[in-house]
Amino acid sequence: MRLLEERILKDGTAVNEDILRVDTFINHQVDPELMQKCAKDFASHFKGMGITKIVTIESSGISPALLTAIEMGLKLVILKKQPSKVLNDDLYQTMITSFTKGTNYELTMSKGVISEKDHVLIIDDFLANGECATGAIRLIRMAHATIAGVGVLIEKNFQPGRSKLTDAGFEVYALARIESMSRDNIIFS
Amino acid sequence: MRLLEERILKDGTAVNEDILRVDTFINHQVDPELMQKCAKDFASHFKGMGITKIVTIESSGISPALLTAIEMGLKLVILKKQPSKVLNDDLYQTMITSFTKGTNYELTMSKGVISEKDHVLIIDDFLANGECATGAIRLIRMAHATIAGVGVLIEKNFQPGRSKLTDAGFEVYALARIESMSRDNIIFS
């Protein structure tokens, strides 16, 4: 998506070869107009696939996911991060190890918000190592639902997230794919 | 707002006299249509006040705040929670003590996303003890911006959040005001 790539070049900051800051328009300050255009693109790409629910992971994915849910006339489920395992029979839980941030947390979803009748689209801000997306997929499968695909605003194409997902048979759709980065230099695929 | 009160009665769960679960339509699963109607109500109430930016606290306030930002044609700033103080000259930080959850965290905002020219509307899901809202106000004031008011979906009227804010001169607008709760019984003001 040209518009998002141009905005990343204009307002994003490649801190180093791994870290891209998009704090002024996606993560910390949100440009709602840009997010609406991204959501329209997701909705158009995934239309006609029988999707029944949008799922995202708190908190940076919420904005694009909510607007995609509105575009598609669907409800949104926000998967929650907990610092440690909670003893609760009403929750599905799975451990996420974030190599990027060097942290562990439990991703959780209440039983009942998604059922075996659901066909789910996962929307998030970034795809890098794919820990979040694969964790979300584990939770959705615990609820016996099926997965239509994964849509992300920005993919770091030089990290293994996409191949982990496509190797497992999931479609990945990224609005901006970064081939490589270095300080103040961003190259798209 | 009648619609939100009715939805709370239908789908909310008063766990005890303090805890209201709204997981199926606000916090965990989000009903975008309901959130859009709430956002229209906020936008209508706060129109013509010269508001330049919407501010919320991650993560449950993001949905109503983003849609209010869209209704009002403004950008959204999401204040971030950090487990501990970060050494960073580019951040404003303030400690929040949540009596409800028994936790401490640092609320943070990058310098530059809000300036002394801004007149800010704070939107959140709940107002109870007011720790989050007063913390957000401290950060906004560190940036020398002014505050137009605080809009929340649900106010626990039996807790001191509103009086803390109104005593300090801030307008509070709540779409549903709960006078009292007990297991399976919710009374609105």
HADDOCK unambig.tbl for C-alpha pairs under 7 A between the chains (distance, minus, plus):
assign (segid A and resid 28 and name CA) (segid B and resid 77 and name CA) 5.77 0.50 0.50
assign (segid A and resid 28 and name CA) (segid B and resid 78 and name CA) 5.13 0.50 0.50
assign (segid A and resid 28 and name CA) (segid B and resid 79 and name CA) 6.91 0.50 0.50
assign (segid A and resid 29 and name CA) (segid B and resid 76 and name CA) 5.59 0.50 0.50
assign (segid A and resid 29 and name CA) (segid B and resid 77 and name CA) 4.27 0.50 0.50
assign (segid A and resid 29 and name CA) (segid B and resid 78 and name CA) 6.15 0.50 0.50
assign (segid A and resid 29 and name CA) (segid B and resid 113 and name CA) 6.75 0.50 0.50
assign (segid A and resid 30 and name CA) (segid B and resid 75 and name CA) 6.04 0.50 0.50
assign (segid A and resid 30 and name CA) (segid B and resid 76 and name CA) 5.08 0.50 0.50
assign (segid A and resid 30 and name CA) (segid B and resid 77 and name CA) 6.17 0.50 0.50
assign (segid A and resid 31 and name CA) (segid B and resid 75 and name CA) 5.43 0.50 0.50
assign (segid A and resid 31 and name CA) (segid B and resid 76 and name CA) 6.80 0.50 0.50
assign (segid A and resid 32 and name CA) (segid B and resid 66 and name CA) 6.96 0.50 0.50
assign (segid A and resid 32 and name CA) (segid B and resid 70 and name CA) 6.12 0.50 0.50
assign (segid A and resid 32 and name CA) (segid B and resid 75 and name CA) 6.34 0.50 0.50
assign (segid A and resid 58 and name CA) (segid B and resid 59 and name CA) 6.54 0.50 0.50
assign (segid A and resid 59 and name CA) (segid B and resid 58 and name CA) 6.57 0.50 0.50
assign (segid A and resid 59 and name CA) (segid B and resid 59 and name CA) 5.53 0.50 0.50
assign (segid A and resid 63 and name CA) (segid B and resid 66 and name CA) 6.93 0.50 0.50
assign (segid A and resid 66 and name CA) (segid B and resid 32 and name CA) 6.96 0.50 0.50
assign (segid A and resid 66 and name CA) (segid B and resid 63 and name CA) 6.92 0.50 0.50
assign (segid A and resid 70 and name CA) (segid B and resid 32 and name CA) 6.12 0.50 0.50
assign (segid A and resid 75 and name CA) (segid B and resid 30 and name CA) 6.04 0.50 0.50
assign (segid A and resid 75 and name CA) (segid B and resid 31 and name CA) 5.43 0.50 0.50
assign (segid A and resid 75 and name CA) (segid B and resid 32 and name CA) 6.35 0.50 0.50
assign (segid A and resid 76 and name CA) (segid B and resid 29 and name CA) 5.59 0.50 0.50
assign (segid A and resid 76 and name CA) (segid B and resid 30 and name CA) 5.08 0.50 0.50
assign (segid A and resid 76 and name CA) (segid B and resid 31 and name CA) 6.80 0.50 0.50
assign (segid A and resid 77 and name CA) (segid B and resid 28 and name CA) 5.77 0.50 0.50
assign (segid A and resid 77 and name CA) (segid B and resid 29 and name CA) 4.25 0.50 0.50
assign (segid A and resid 77 and name CA) (segid B and resid 30 and name CA) 6.17 0.50 0.50
assign (segid A and resid 78 and name CA) (segid B and resid 28 and name CA) 5.12 0.50 0.50
assign (segid A and resid 78 and name CA) (segid B and resid 29 and name CA) 6.14 0.50 0.50
assign (segid A and resid 79 and name CA) (segid B and resid 28 and name CA) 6.91 0.50 0.50
assign (segid A and resid 113 and name CA) (segid B and resid 29 and name CA) 6.75 0.50 0.50
